Amino acid sequence: MASFLGSSRGGFAPRRARGRGGRAPFFAKTRETMKPDFEKHPLGDLVEELYSSNLRLKPIDLAEISDCQYVASYNWLNDKVPTIIIPGKPPQWTPLHAPQRLKEDSGQYFRDPNAAKYSDYPMAPVVHAVLETDTKFDAVSTDLFACGSTLGNLLRFARGIDKAFRFNVEVIGETVFFIRKENDPKEVIKDVRGFGHTFPEAYTTWEHSVKGSETHQRIIRYEFGGLNCLVRFESDGYIREASAVSATAPIKTAVDPDDLLEAFQGAVFSQPPNTTTSKPGAVRIKHGGAAVPQQSIFDLKTRSGRYKREIDMSDIHPALWIKQISNFIVAYHDGSGLFEDIRVQNVKNDVQAWATDNRDGIRRFSTLLDKIVGIARRNANKLLEVYCPGMDRLEIRTQCGPGVRALPTDLAERWEETEMGVIPTQDDAWDKFEHGDSGVELHDGYDLDTGLDDSSSEPDYTACSAHDCGYCGKCTY
């Protein structure tokens, strides 16, 4: 019998291009950390070097996440032409009435679905979603626009965890954009194994208004370390009533009355399906779906329960903290695809406990973001990239050659046009920054109930992942 718990320690599922409509899972594989391809993407000139051992501890009150709010969201549709639907909707958690043995995953899945779908400007759909959702959006108040993947890499670096990575940096108006960078936008995850794809196909459902979706992307806003941050990541799904997790699994129905109601509402308030952007080469935009509260969003992992080992949460809690997600589903199978131990957990307190235990790493992370944002603004006329060859050293470099821009010219201009005020300087926060440990306790700072909706974009549901262990092959997916 599946187990549905109301509260326990939980975890984080890195992103996939996925299930019932096409998301991909996280898969286990032999140890292979993806190293930057310098022949394809040479390094530019060095601008500045940063060392994790030299990052000062920011005062605790400047190293907390606060005022988390939903900003926008969108779904990628399964279409030959890059097409998004705004606001879209994540797949709903619809567990089976009785467990069924599932087939093992197979197929090819992209490391970064956003880049794979729209390789020219992977950040363009994100900005479209923000500006379409709020035509009067005030970009001047946004210091940093990043995805969960790049922030996760920087947090690991600040905590002294050895992993190579790189990403591009561009200043548009007064906003510093961090743009994820793979060796190839259509780079696939190798050695697909486990049940991280077939499980969400069986246990989640794309509702009527977003049928044909492949992935749901969310943008949230929060304050961190004196920076106003926009963070984009992929959502595994949502629980209809997250505040009261059921003790038993609801039976799937062929027709959901709420789907019919939503379809009717969509017909009344949404643009017709053929009302899309028509500029050649641009992302097509459709309107449909509905915003979902952030407190209903969950992350998902599958794992083998064959050896009775609990999932390792050490890399899961920090990702949940970055994405401000409180619900985690871990599904254990018998080694052959039969899931009889499924735990739906509220892990808010566990993530808060992790943040308290790792306060120094978080304070260094805050300092690191300030430094990168400051360097980017001082070099606003240049296209930059951040490269981390490994533990302790981070290099800020110019992009080699003409470089790659975050947004097409017209969309970048549109973003700048929303800036109708004066950018708040980070110098004020730094003036107040005195080194040393203040001894103040880390406050809650994990406000999940104030806003609506939520790779990271890299697909993964299994215990092994590109983010967590580089697909070490040792996790018993």
NORSULZI-V294347 format. One record per residue. RES is the residue in three letters. SS is DSSP state (h for helix, s for strand, l for the rest). PHI is phi in whole degrees, -180 to 180 (* if undefined). PSI is psi in degrees with one decimal (* if undefined). Layout:
# NORSULZI-V294347
RES/SS/PHI/PSI
RES/SS/PHI/PSI
This chain:
# NORSULZI-V294347
MET/l/*/132.5
ALA/l/-65/147.1
SER/l/-107/125.5
PHE/l/-120/103.1
LEU/l/-100/151.4
GLY/l/-85/-28.5
SER/s/-157/134.9
SER/l/-173/179.3
ARG/l/-76/137.6
GLY/l/-132/-156.2
GLY/l/-158/-171.9
PHE/l/-120/137.3
ALA/l/-109/109.9
PRO/l/-58/171.5
ARG/l/-83/160.0
ARG/l/-139/170.7
ALA/l/-109/104.3
ARG/s/-122/-173.8
GLY/s/-32/-142.8
ARG/l/-31/68.9
GLY/l/127/-11.8
GLY/s/123/21.4
ARG/s/-79/152.7
ALA/l/-104/150.6
PRO/l/-88/-178.1
PHE/l/-99/134.5
PHE/l/-123/154.6
ALA/l/-86/149.0
LYS/l/-159/171.8
THR/l/-67/162.0
ARG/l/-59/116.6
GLU/l/-157/96.1
THR/l/-80/125.3
MET/l/-70/111.9
LYS/l/-89/144.6
PRO/l/-59/139.6
ASP/l/-93/100.7
PHE/l/-80/-17.4
GLU/l/-72/-40.8
LYS/l/-79/-38.1
HIS/l/-131/82.0
PRO/l/-63/155.5
LEU/s/-80/146.5
GLY/s/-91/-165.4
ASP/s/-72/144.3
LEU/s/-74/130.8
VAL/s/-101/-46.8
GLU/s/-162/152.3
GLU/s/-115/142.2
LEU/s/-125/145.0
TYR/s/-123/131.3
SER/h/-61/-32.8
SER/h/-69/-17.5
ASN/h/-100/0.4
LEU/l/-74/122.6
ARG/l/-76/155.1
LEU/l/-81/115.6
LYS/l/-72/150.2
PRO/l/-54/142.5
ILE/h/-57/-38.0
ASP/h/-70/-13.3
LEU/h/-99/5.3
ALA/l/-126/44.1
GLU/l/-127/148.5
ILE/s/-87/130.7
SER/s/-144/162.8
ASP/s/54/50.2
CYS/s/-73/128.0
GLN/s/-138/144.3
TYR/s/-72/137.1
VAL/s/-114/-51.8
ALA/s/-164/173.0
SER/s/-162/164.3
TYR/s/-161/157.9
ASN/s/-113/140.6
TRP/s/-82/132.3
LEU/s/-97/153.6
ASN/l/-81/89.3
ASP/l/-144/148.6
LYS/l/-65/-34.4
VAL/l/-92/132.8
PRO/l/-54/114.9
THR/s/-135/131.5
ILE/s/-120/155.3
ILE/s/-121/127.4
ILE/s/-114/132.3
PRO/s/-83/-3.3
GLY/s/67/-164.8
LYS/l/-169/139.6
PRO/l/-72/161.5
PRO/l/-66/146.0
GLN/s/-88/141.5
TRP/s/-71/112.6
THR/l/-133/73.5
PRO/l/-63/152.2
LEU/l/-69/151.0
HIS/l/-67/-36.7
ALA/l/-137/142.1
PRO/l/-62/143.3
GLN/l/-129/143.5
ARG/l/-72/126.6
LEU/l/-101/153.9
LYS/l/-75/153.1
GLU/l/-73/152.9
ASP/l/-63/151.0
SER/l/-156/159.1
GLY/l/115/-174.3
GLN/l/-116/140.4
TYR/l/-138/137.0
PHE/s/-78/145.3
ARG/l/-67/-39.5
ASP/l/-129/94.5
PRO/h/-58/-33.8
ASN/h/-65/-44.9
ALA/h/-69/-36.9
ALA/h/-66/-37.3
LYS/h/-75/-38.0
TYR/l/-145/78.8
SER/l/-67/-26.5
ASP/l/-64/-45.8
TYR/l/-144/80.6
PRO/l/-59/-24.4
MET/l/-84/-12.6
ALA/h/-60/-46.1
PRO/h/-60/-33.1
VAL/h/-65/-46.7
VAL/h/-68/-40.0
HIS/h/-56/-46.0
ALA/h/-61/-42.1
VAL/h/-65/-48.3
LEU/h/-75/-27.7
GLU/h/-74/-35.0
THR/h/-72/-39.4
ASP/l/-135/97.9
THR/l/-66/-17.1
LYS/l/-107/23.0
PHE/l/-56/132.1
ASP/l/-96/93.1
ALA/h/-69/-18.4
VAL/h/-61/-26.8
SER/h/-86/0.7
THR/l/-99/115.3
ASP/l/-85/-39.1
LEU/s/-138/134.8
PHE/s/-126/114.7
ALA/s/-146/170.9
CYS/s/-106/163.6
GLY/h/-61/-29.6
SER/h/-66/-49.9
THR/h/-66/-39.5
LEU/h/-66/-37.5
GLY/h/-63/-40.7
ASN/h/-63/-42.3
LEU/h/-68/-36.3
LEU/h/-65/-41.4
ARG/h/-60/-45.2
PHE/h/-59/-45.9
ALA/h/-64/-26.7
ARG/l/-91/3.1
GLY/l/81/24.1
ILE/l/-96/130.4
ASP/l/-83/112.2
LYS/l/-161/126.4
ALA/l/-77/143.7
PHE/s/-163/167.1
ARG/s/-154/152.9
PHE/s/-156/157.2
ASN/s/-88/156.8
VAL/s/-135/133.0
GLU/s/-144/141.5
VAL/s/-99/121.5
ILE/s/-120/114.8
GLY/l/67/-117.8
GLU/l/-115/8.1
THR/s/-97/131.9
VAL/s/-94/119.0
PHE/s/-97/130.0
PHE/s/-102/123.0
ILE/s/-118/118.9
ARG/s/-55/144.8
LYS/l/-137/113.9
GLU/l/-103/168.4
ASN/l/-63/-32.8
ASP/l/-146/134.4
PRO/l/-60/-24.8
LYS/l/-108/29.3
GLU/l/-64/132.7
VAL/s/-105/158.3
ILE/l/-80/128.8
LYS/l/-91/160.5
ASP/l/54/58.2
VAL/l/-64/126.5
ARG/l/-147/169.4
GLY/l/90/-160.2
PHE/l/-132/24.1
GLY/l/-70/-12.4
HIS/l/-102/-47.3
THR/h/-70/-28.1
PHE/h/-65/-53.5
PRO/h/-64/-28.4
GLU/h/-60/-38.6
ALA/h/-84/-27.6
TYR/h/-111/-0.1
THR/s/-132/159.9
THR/s/-139/129.4
TRP/l/-75/126.0
GLU/l/-78/169.7
HIS/h/-54/-43.7
SER/h/-70/-12.3
VAL/h/-129/24.7
LYS/l/-57/143.2
GLY/l/89/6.2
SER/s/-78/152.2
GLU/s/-112/-30.1
THR/s/-161/148.9
HIS/s/-112/123.1
GLN/s/-110/138.4
ARG/s/-126/148.8
ILE/s/-124/122.4
ILE/s/-118/162.2
ARG/s/-126/137.6
TYR/s/-155/163.8
GLU/s/-92/133.9
PHE/s/-148/119.8
GLY/l/60/31.2
GLY/l/86/-0.9
LEU/s/-105/138.7
ASN/s/-93/111.7
CYS/s/-110/138.0
LEU/s/-105/128.9
VAL/s/-126/126.1
ARG/s/-107/136.8
PHE/s/-156/167.8
GLU/s/-93/140.8
SER/s/-102/133.3
ASP/l/-74/-29.9
GLY/s/164/-174.4
TYR/s/-139/153.6
ILE/l/-103/127.0
ARG/l/-56/-43.5
GLU/l/-126/79.4
ALA/l/-68/-24.1
SER/l/-75/-14.9
ALA/l/-140/78.2
VAL/l/-64/128.1
SER/l/-69/148.4
ALA/l/-80/-13.9
THR/l/-132/155.6
ALA/l/-78/127.7
PRO/l/-68/150.4
ILE/l/-80/135.7
LYS/l/-69/140.3
THR/l/-116/152.1
ALA/l/-69/-36.3
VAL/l/-130/123.2
ASP/l/-97/120.6
PRO/h/-55/-34.0
ASP/h/-67/-32.5
ASP/h/-63/-41.1
LEU/h/-65/-40.9
LEU/h/-64/-43.4
GLU/h/-65/-39.2
ALA/h/-62/-40.9
PHE/h/-63/-45.2
GLN/h/-63/-39.1
GLY/h/-64/-37.4
ALA/h/-66/-29.5
VAL/h/-83/-43.7
PHE/h/-106/-17.4
SER/l/-92/158.7
GLN/l/-72/153.9
PRO/l/-60/153.5
PRO/l/-56/-29.6
ASN/l/-88/4.9
THR/l/-90/94.3
THR/l/-137/169.5
THR/l/-67/144.3
SER/l/-117/1.0
LYS/l/-65/126.7
PRO/l/-56/133.9
GLY/l/83/-8.6
ALA/l/-87/163.3
VAL/l/-70/131.3
ARG/s/-79/139.3
ILE/s/-119/125.5
LYS/s/-117/164.1
HIS/s/-123/130.5
GLY/s/173/173.2
GLY/s/87/-161.4
ALA/l/-159/148.5
ALA/l/-68/142.0
VAL/l/-119/135.8
PRO/s/-59/142.5
GLN/h/-58/-35.3
GLN/h/-70/-7.7
SER/h/-96/-11.3
ILE/s/-75/144.5
PHE/s/-132/158.2
ASP/s/-108/153.9
LEU/s/-134/140.0
LYS/s/-137/142.6
THR/s/-112/151.6
ARG/s/-158/151.3
SER/s/-73/132.2
GLY/l/-100/13.3
ARG/l/-59/-37.4
TYR/l/-104/11.8
LYS/l/58/34.1
ARG/l/-105/133.4
GLU/l/-73/152.3
ILE/l/-65/141.0
ASP/l/-79/122.5
MET/l/-96/1.0
SER/l/-62/-32.4
ASP/l/-101/-3.1
ILE/h/-90/-44.8
HIS/h/-57/-44.6
PRO/h/-63/-34.9
ALA/h/-70/-39.2
LEU/h/-63/-35.8
TRP/h/-65/-45.5
ILE/h/-61/-39.8
LYS/h/-91/-6.5
GLN/l/55/51.0
ILE/l/-110/134.5
SER/l/-107/-12.2
ASN/s/-106/133.8
PHE/s/-137/132.5
ILE/s/-114/123.2
VAL/s/-117/127.5
ALA/s/-118/118.7
TYR/s/-100/133.7
HIS/s/-115/171.3
ASP/l/-86/8.4
GLY/l/100/-14.3
SER/l/-130/23.1
GLY/l/93/9.2
LEU/l/-101/114.8
PHE/s/-100/105.3
GLU/s/-116/-0.9
ASP/s/-130/93.8
ILE/s/-119/120.6
ARG/s/-115/117.7
VAL/s/-99/114.4
GLN/s/-128/142.9
ASN/s/-96/115.4
VAL/l/-112/19.0
LYS/h/-55/-48.0
ASN/h/-65/-34.5
ASP/h/-68/-39.2
VAL/h/-67/-38.5
GLN/h/-63/-40.7
ALA/h/-64/-40.4
TRP/h/-61/-44.3
ALA/h/-61/-39.2
THR/h/-66/-43.8
ASP/h/-67/-25.2
ASN/l/-115/31.9
ARG/h/-61/-37.2
ASP/h/-66/-41.6
GLY/h/-63/-38.5
ILE/h/-67/-38.1
ARG/h/-67/-37.2
ARG/h/-68/-38.0
PHE/h/-59/-43.5
SER/h/-62/-43.9
THR/h/-62/-41.7
LEU/h/-62/-45.2
LEU/h/-61/-43.1
ASP/h/-58/-44.0
LYS/h/-65/-45.2
ILE/h/-66/-43.4
VAL/h/-61/-42.9
GLY/h/-63/-44.4
ILE/h/-63/-42.0
ALA/h/-62/-43.6
ARG/h/-69/-32.3
ARG/h/-72/-18.5
ASN/l/-121/40.9
ALA/l/-63/-19.1
ASN/l/-86/1.9
LYS/l/-119/151.4
LEU/l/-92/123.4
LEU/s/-113/167.7
GLU/s/-143/151.7
VAL/s/-107/128.8
TYR/s/-129/127.3
CYS/s/-114/109.0
PRO/s/-75/-15.4
GLY/s/163/-162.8
MET/l/-60/136.6
ASP/l/87/-31.7
ARG/s/-114/134.8
LEU/s/-127/130.4
GLU/s/-110/130.3
ILE/s/-101/120.0
ARG/s/-130/160.3
THR/s/-75/151.0
GLN/s/-71/141.0
CYS/l/-72/138.7
GLY/l/71/-149.0
PRO/l/-69/-21.2
GLY/l/83/172.3
VAL/l/-121/124.1
ARG/l/-87/154.1
ALA/l/-73/-36.5
LEU/l/-136/152.4
PRO/l/-64/157.1
THR/h/-55/-45.4
ASP/h/-66/-35.9
LEU/h/-75/-35.7
ALA/h/-63/-41.3
GLU/h/-65/-38.0
ARG/h/-64/-39.3
TRP/h/-63/-44.3
GLU/h/-65/-32.9
GLU/h/-67/-20.6
THR/l/-79/-8.5
GLU/l/-85/99.3
MET/l/-113/14.1
GLY/l/-136/-163.1
VAL/l/-106/131.5
ILE/l/-68/129.5
PRO/l/-70/129.3
THR/l/-81/145.5
GLN/l/-82/-8.3
ASP/h/-62/-33.4
ASP/h/-60/-44.8
ALA/h/-65/-38.1
TRP/h/-70/-32.2
ASP/h/-61/-31.5
LYS/l/-86/-6.4
PHE/l/-82/103.7
GLU/l/-104/130.6
HIS/l/-66/167.9
GLY/l/105/161.6
ASP/l/-87/123.2
SER/l/-80/-19.5
GLY/l/78/0.4
VAL/l/-77/139.8
GLU/l/-72/147.7
LEU/l/-68/120.7
HIS/l/-76/171.3
ASP/l/-49/-66.3
GLY/l/59/16.2
TYR/l/-125/63.7
ASP/l/-86/96.0
LEU/l/-98/-7.5
ASP/l/-106/5.4
THR/l/-92/-22.7
GLY/l/-123/-171.3
LEU/s/-112/164.4
ASP/l/29/165.6
ASP/l/-139/*
SER/l/*/-10.4
SER/l/-41/155.6
SER/l/-117/-5.4
GLU/l/-82/126.9
PRO/l/-75/133.7
ASP/l/-176/130.3
TYR/l/-119/-19.8
THR/s/-78/169.7
ALA/l/-64/-40.9
CYS/l/-74/146.8
SER/l/-160/159.2
ALA/l/-62/-37.0
HIS/l/-73/-43.8
ASP/l/-82/-50.7
CYS/l/-135/6.6
GLY/l/70/25.6
TYR/l/55/62.5
CYS/l/-69/-19.6
GLY/l/83/-3.8
LYS/l/-94/-18.7
CYS/l/-74/136.1
THR/l/-89/72.7
TYR/l/-51/*
